[in-house]
Amino acid sequence: MENSEKSKSNFIRDIIDNDIMEGKNNGRVHTRFPPEPNGHLHIGHAKAILVNYKIAQDYHGKFNLRFDDTNPLKEDEEYVNAIIKDIKWLGCDWEDRLFFASDYFEQMYNYAVQLIKAGKAYVDSQTAEEIKQNRGTVTKPGINSPYRNRSVEENLDLFEKMKNGEYTDGEHVLRGKIDMASANMLMRDPLMYRIRHDHHHRTKGKWCIYPMYDWAHGLEDSLEGITHSLCSLEFQTHRPLYDWFLLELGIHKPQQIEFARLNLNYTVMSKRKLLRLIEENIVFGWDDPRLPTIAGLRRRGFTPESIHSFIDEVGVAKAHSIVDYARLEHSVREHLNKITQRRMVVIDPLKVVIENYPAEKNEVLDAVNNPEDETAGSRKVPFSRELYIEQSDFMEDPPNKYYRLTVGREVRLRYAYFIKCNKVIKDSDGNIVELRCTYDPASKGGKSPDGRKVKSTLHWVDAQKAISAEIRMYEHLFTAPDPESDEGSFTDNINPNSITVQKKCKLEPSLNKAKPGERYQFERKGYFFVDDDSAENNLIFNRTVTLRDNWKRILKQNKRHKNI
């Protein structure tokens, strides 16, 4: 198989290439993504999904979606549906291979019975605290349970009674019988089953014993015929345990390959911590645009294509690293620049009256929809005597090298005319509320009639035809690149200015028909996404990303430093 241009070669693909060359698994490649339905997915999960999916695609193999629903205390059908929605949005197709760990509960139970009969598992009646104390430490071996040498018959009887609900939560557990002195603490008689009289979202009340993750995970991969179990590095120490269970049972053993997980600065990606942000009302929910969740990125206006590009660019490695958030923003900016239509929007409006423009006159001007896309065409924008420009585009007493509008200076209005400010109108508090200007009728289209030059071009909106909307501007949720590096709580680093809501915005009238899910570039302001909560006459836009590309600047700086 030849690696496609869109999927870079890496150490995982080298292993698979070698497996195929040696005829391993009869040349099959079968991967999977196994989320736990106890929260929403985030950008780190997107990497795991796309690594597994693209390898399956590129090697003409199969890709499964399987939910590890082994903990009814934390799982919910809502999370199952949200995860399915996220993975579909990313463009990944598992065809008819949607599975659940609970599909295999009966088979897992039978496998546990098989190990008990082989003397490789036993029912332990110690308390959870006793089990923890007797486990030992990294430098001190564990102590065998006093119940470790129960007979096969007694273990089978106790385990069946556990299954039948004859014991209370925590009264017994089933453990593998391996080695309490193992250097790998996960091999010290690991727990396989615990008693939980809890409602399961799929099996309801059928089961009151539930498999532990380390017991269930390898079995699920084996039962589905997975060939390459691709997961993040924290599961490396778990691999000997998975292998031990599968070898003792004598069943198919997939090859587990670990790679570095994705970590971004200025955010957290622990589901437990994300849930805390929601429960403490620091953010609005799992789809808050400030979160690194796939739902949050989607609501902010990120595209699946930009996330694919970002993951491909980051690549697959064996060592952990922290990726600059600017790289993610660069990916979405590059994609949106190609596909979004331009619009003029004034976020913080300042009124302009063109005194020599006829009061009764109205005209319509041509504006380019997207200079990156010749097929996008143009649109009509209204122009009249009264306009809005940005407050920041005027200064009464400007510093040096300020080229925008001030008294006595001429600037260009995009697609329109040259205007010159002559007078400033202020309210009783001294605030500038209006500018009085004149225009040059010969400069229509923003072209100089006599070759004179202006140093600034401003966007604007016609005051008569402008529509209103709410615009939400986002910054990093945390002020620190590594929010968890301080001794205090990670919430101590929350950015109080992570969201700013602008409600006085003025938009060109073509946006009146904007629909939820649409994306636009607001000229000179950034890329914006129509929020799902928008309704007729109540538009809400989320800023996806600014126009300024910090990642390009970082790359240029690094290149300069290398050349010095």
Secondary structure as GFF3:
##gff-version 3
##sequence-region A 1 564
A	DSSP	alpha_helix	11	21	.	.	.	ID=ss1
A	DSSP	three_ten_helix	24	27	.	.	.	ID=ss2
A	DSSP	beta_strand	30	33	.	.	.	ID=ss3
A	DSSP	alpha_helix	43	58	.	.	.	ID=ss4
A	DSSP	beta_strand	62	67	.	.	.	ID=ss5
A	DSSP	alpha_helix	77	89	.	.	.	ID=ss6
A	DSSP	beta_strand	98	100	.	.	.	ID=ss7
A	DSSP	three_ten_helix	101	104	.	.	.	ID=ss8
A	DSSP	alpha_helix	105	117	.	.	.	ID=ss9
A	DSSP	beta_strand	121	124	.	.	.	ID=ss10
A	DSSP	alpha_helix	128	133	.	.	.	ID=ss11
A	DSSP	alpha_helix	152	163	.	.	.	ID=ss12
A	DSSP	beta_strand	173	176	.	.	.	ID=ss13
A	DSSP	three_ten_helix	185	187	.	.	.	ID=ss14
A	DSSP	beta_strand	191	195	.	.	.	ID=ss15
A	DSSP	beta_strand	209	211	.	.	.	ID=ss16
A	DSSP	alpha_helix	213	223	.	.	.	ID=ss17
A	DSSP	beta_strand	228	232	.	.	.	ID=ss18
A	DSSP	three_ten_helix	233	238	.	.	.	ID=ss19
A	DSSP	alpha_helix	239	249	.	.	.	ID=ss20
A	DSSP	beta_strand	255	259	.	.	.	ID=ss21
A	DSSP	beta_strand	263	264	.	.	.	ID=ss22
A	DSSP	alpha_helix	271	279	.	.	.	ID=ss23
A	DSSP	alpha_helix	294	300	.	.	.	ID=ss24
A	DSSP	alpha_helix	304	314	.	.	.	ID=ss25
A	DSSP	beta_strand	322	323	.	.	.	ID=ss26
A	DSSP	alpha_helix	325	339	.	.	.	ID=ss27
A	DSSP	beta_strand	341	343	.	.	.	ID=ss28
A	DSSP	beta_strand	345	346	.	.	.	ID=ss29
A	DSSP	beta_strand	349	354	.	.	.	ID=ss30
A	DSSP	beta_strand	363	368	.	.	.	ID=ss31
A	DSSP	three_ten_helix	374	376	.	.	.	ID=ss32
A	DSSP	beta_strand	378	383	.	.	.	ID=ss33
A	DSSP	beta_strand	386	390	.	.	.	ID=ss34
A	DSSP	three_ten_helix	391	393	.	.	.	ID=ss35
A	DSSP	beta_strand	410	413	.	.	.	ID=ss36
A	DSSP	beta_strand	418	426	.	.	.	ID=ss37
A	DSSP	beta_strand	432	440	.	.	.	ID=ss38
A	DSSP	three_ten_helix	441	446	.	.	.	ID=ss39
A	DSSP	beta_strand	457	458	.	.	.	ID=ss40
A	DSSP	beta_strand	461	462	.	.	.	ID=ss41
A	DSSP	beta_strand	467	474	.	.	.	ID=ss42
A	DSSP	three_ten_helix	490	493	.	.	.	ID=ss43
A	DSSP	beta_strand	499	507	.	.	.	ID=ss44
A	DSSP	three_ten_helix	509	513	.	.	.	ID=ss45
A	DSSP	beta_strand	519	522	.	.	.	ID=ss46
A	DSSP	beta_strand	526	530	.	.	.	ID=ss47
A	DSSP	beta_strand	540	545	.	.	.	ID=ss48
A	DSSP	alpha_helix	550	563	.	.	.	ID=ss49
###
